[in-house]
Amino acid sequence: MQVSQDQFVLVPISSSVTGDRKAQRQGHNEVVGLGLAWAGRLGEAQPHPAHGFDGAGCSQPQGIPSSPSHFIMTVPNIVQSVPAPAAPQVKSFDDLDGLYESLDPETGETRYTTFYVIDNQDNVFFGQVLKERKLITPEEFTDALRLVPDEDIYPKVPPGVELTISTDTTIHRDNDAFYVKRPQMSSYDDAAEDREFMPKLLLDEALIMERITSGGPHPNIVPYYGCRVHRGRVTGIVLKGYTLNLHEHLLRRGPLVPTDRFMEALESAVRHLHSLGLAHNDINPRNIMIERKDGGIPILIDFGSCQPFGKPLVTLGTEGWVDEIFFTSEKEHDLVALEKIREWLVNPTFD
């Protein structure tokens, strides 16, 4: 097969990175992987980020980093085709990265069960079965899985944008030190009429994390380690992992540090956002993680609704933690939420 020297090639690379089902305990969404990297112009080897990659040109194929342990070089005049990945074999619920049932609002009975699996090449397989989950066999789970097109859920790395690329390969299913936020697959069906919706949400949040951390980390905002880039697309936002959010901590383990100290730390995080011209717009107990080693201080997470003041919002606040429905980003939304949390801490309820 003849090709021009300007064509680009996808080359498979190996990875030890897999998903982390425990992420859902953290009030986050999904998980992580690495697998294919752009190899660049035929015959050219691509640099590892540690050897001069600056992220600014990462929308071009030659700027996408490969696995740290691999050196990629293509063979001139040969195109290496990448076969479609095979669906994973599901042997038990433990092999699923997400599982949820859709209930009939009138009868409460299960209409169907939706599930997905993320393989170690960062491919997402999605399936539905018209049964309760307890009645589905492993064979039925496997047979129902279909590969989700990357363009439906993962955004392309934008040109001319500074984007931190995470190259840490120590993230495993049982490693709680990291959490990788992924597209929220529970919304995949709902986004069927607008396939740009999910990629946009992920990219917007990645760019917000870049802005928040541009001046250095804040002790009460979740540490950000960059983005996973796979097949020329952003596939996840790498963050520090935590065990319990505020709601879970109070429900299971009881009191925190004194309320005034706790709120002072949380308000410090919000002031930092506001100093950057940003509002979080969804502060609630499930979006506040607890750093236990420091006596139970708050760590603000989930910046999916965080936007500059005045900008329209795609996702809105959480019922019970807002005074009214809103459609633009405003600092007042955060101030209202902070006051509601202060009141809730005096007499917390767990609906």
N, C-alpha and C positions, 0 to 999 in steps of 0.2 A: 504494500500500500504506500503510495507516494504522498508526502506531505510537504508543506512549505516550512521554511525555517522560522516563520512567524507564528506557527501553531503552538498551542500549549497542551501539555500532557498531564494527566492525573496519574500519580504513582502511588501504590499502596504502601503504607508503612505500618509497623506494628506498634502496639501500645499496651501498657498494663493498666490503663485507666478504664474504670467501669462505673456503673451507676451506684447511687446511694439512696436506698429506699427510706433510710432514716431521716432524710431531709424533710419529709412531710411533717415530722414531729416538730420541726422548727418554725412552722408557719410559712414555709417556703413551698416551692413547687416541685421541681424535678432534679435531674442529675447530669453526669458529665462523660466525656470521652474524647479520644483522639483517633484518627485513623488514616485519612487521605490528605495529602498536601499537594498544592500546586508545585509542579517541578520546574516550570519556567520554560524559556525558549529551548528548543531541542539542542541537546549537547551541552547545556550549561548546568553547572552545579549551583545549588542555591545556598546562601549563607544562613547560618544559625543566628538567631537574634543576638546572641552573645558576641557575635563577630560583626557588628555594625548595623543590624536591622533596627530601624528607628520607629517603625509603626506608621510613619506618615504616608509612605507609599504602599501600604499593605493592601490596597484595593487591587494593585497589579499582581498578577500571579507570581512574579518573581519575588514579591515581598512577603508571601505567606510562609511562615516558619515551618520547618519540618520537625519531626521528633528530635529532641536533643541527642538521642543516641544513634541517629541515622544520618548518613550523608547521601543526598540524592543526586544522581546524575542520569540523564537520559541518553539514549543511543540515537544519533542522527538518523533521520529519514525512517524512523520506526515509530508508530503510534501504539502505545500499550493500552489496550482496551481494559476497562474495569467492569467486570461482570456485576450484575445486580446482586446484592447480598442476599443470602438465604435467610428465611425467617427463623428465628431462634426456636428451639424445641422447649416447650413448656412442660415441665414435669410436676410442678407444684405451684402453689400461690407464691412461694418465695422467689420464683423465677420472674414474676411480674414486677414492673416498676411502678405501676399504678392500676387501681381497680376500683370501680364505683358502679353503683346501680342507679338506674333511672326508675323512679316510682310513679305510679299513677296517682295524681293529686286527690282523686276521689276515693279510691279503694285502698291506697297505700301499698298495693301489690307491685312487684317488680315488673317493669315493662321490658327492660333489657339490661344487660351488663356490658359495660365498656371497660377496656383494659389496654395496656400498652407495654412494650418492652423496648429498652434502649440497649443496643449491643455495644461491644467494646470498640466498634468503629464509629460510634456516635450516630448510627442509623436508628430511626424510630419506627417501630412497627405497631400498628394500631388495629384493634379489632372490637367487634360487638357480637354478642350472642343473645338471642331472645329467650333467656332463661335467668333464673336466680343464680348467683355466682356459686352457691353450694351444690348446684345440680350440674355444673359444667365440668366435663371431663378434661384431663390434660390434652387429649387429642383434639378436642373441640377448640380449646384455647389456641393451640398451635395452628390448626387449619384456618382459623378466622383471621389470623394476623396478616396485615398487608403493609408494605413499605410506604411510609409517608414521604412524599417528595420533599427534598430539602427546602425548595423555594416556598413551600407552604408554611414553614415554621421558623426557618433560620434566615436572618438578613445577610445580604452581602456586606463585606467589609467596605465601608464607604471610602471613596477617594479623597485624598487631601485632609484626612482627619487623624489627629493624634489618638491612637488607641493602644492601651497597654495590652500586650499579648502575654498570657500566662503560659509558661513552659514547664511548670511543676508537674512531674509525672508520679507524684506520691499519693494521689487521690485514689482510694479504693473503696469498695462498698462498705467496709467496716471502719473507715477512717473518719471519725467525727471532727477532726481538726479543720476540715474544709467542708464547705457547702457550695454547690454549683447551681445557680438558679437557671432554670431552663424554661422554654415555652410551656405554658400551662396547658397540657394536653386535654384536660377536662373541658376546655373551651374549643377544642378542634372542630367538633360538629357545628357549634354555634357560629364559627367563623367561616363556614363553607361558602357563603356568598361574597366574602371579602378576604381573599387569601393573602392580602398585604397586611392584614390587621395584626396577626401574631408576630411576624417578623419585625414589624414596626415597634411593637411594645418592647421586644427584647433589645433592639438597637437603641431606642430612646432611653431605656434604663441604663444601658451600658454607658452611653454618653453622659448621662446625669452623674453616674458614679465617677467618671473621669473628672467632671467639673467639681464635684464635692471634695475629692481627694487631691486636687491639683496643688493645693497649698500644704499638703501633708495630712496625716491621719488625725482624727478627733477621737478622744478616748471613749466617747459615748455614741459613736457611729460605727457600724459594722466595718471592719477592715476589708478593703477591696484589693485583690491580687491580680486583677486583669481579666481578660476574656479568653476563652477557648476559641480557637479558629480552626475550622475543619472544612476541607473542600472549598476554601475561599469564602466561607461564611462564619459568622459569629454563632457559636453553638451553645454558649453558656457564659455566665458571669461568675467568676470564682471569688468566694467570700470566706471569711472565717466561719467555722461551724460552732453552734451552741446547742445545748441540750434542751432547755425549757424556755418558753416565753413567759411573760409576766402572768398571764391567765393560768397557765399550767403550774407555774411555781407556787402561786398562792393556793391553788387547789390541792396540790400534793404535798407541799413542804412547809406551808405556813408563812409566817412573817418575814419581811425583808429588813433591810437597814431602815432607820427612822424615815418616815415619810418626807420630811423636809429635805433630808440629804438626798433621798432618791429623786425627788422632783427637781432639786437644784441641778443634778447631773443631767436629767432628761431635758430640762429647759436650756441647759448649755448646748446640747446637741441641736436643738431647734433654733437657738440664736445663731449658731454657726451657719445653718442652712439659710436663714433670713439674711445674714450678712452677705451671702452670695447671690441674693435676689431670688432665692428658691423657697417654695413652700412644699412641705411633705404631702399634705392633703389627705392622709389616711392614718393618722396616729391613733392607735387603739391597743389594748393589752396584748393582742396576738402579734402585733408588729413591734413589740419591745421584748428583746431577749434579755436573759439574766446572766451576767458574768459572776459566777459563784466565787471565784478565787479572790475577788475584791470585795467580798462581803455582800454581794447581791446588787451590784449597780446595774442601771439600765443600759442597753445597747439598742439604738434605733436601727431598724431594718426595713426592708421592702420599700424601695423607692420607685415602684412602678407608677405611682400617681404623682411623683415629685416633678414639678415643672416651674419655670420662671413665673414670677407674679404676672397675672393677667392673661396667661396663655390658656387656650381651651384644653379641657381634659378629655381623654378617651375613657379612662376609668375613674370612678368616683369614690367618695369616702364610704365608710362602713356605718350601716344603720345603728343608731344608738350612741354614736360618737361624733355626730354632727348635729347642728341645730336645724338645718334645712338642706334640701338638695341643692347642689351647686354644680356649675359646669366650667368654671375657670379656676385657675390656681391663685389663691390669696393667702396671705399670712394669717388672716383672721381665722381661717379654718383650723390652723394649728393651735392658736391660742384658745379657741373653744374646746378642742380636744384635750389640751393640757389641763384645763380646769375640770373637765369631766373625769379625767383620770385621777386627779387629786381627790375629788369627792368620792370616787369609787374605791380608792385605797382605804378610806376610813371604814367602809362597810361593803366589801366586795361581794358580788353575786356571780353565780356561775350557771348561766342558762344553757 
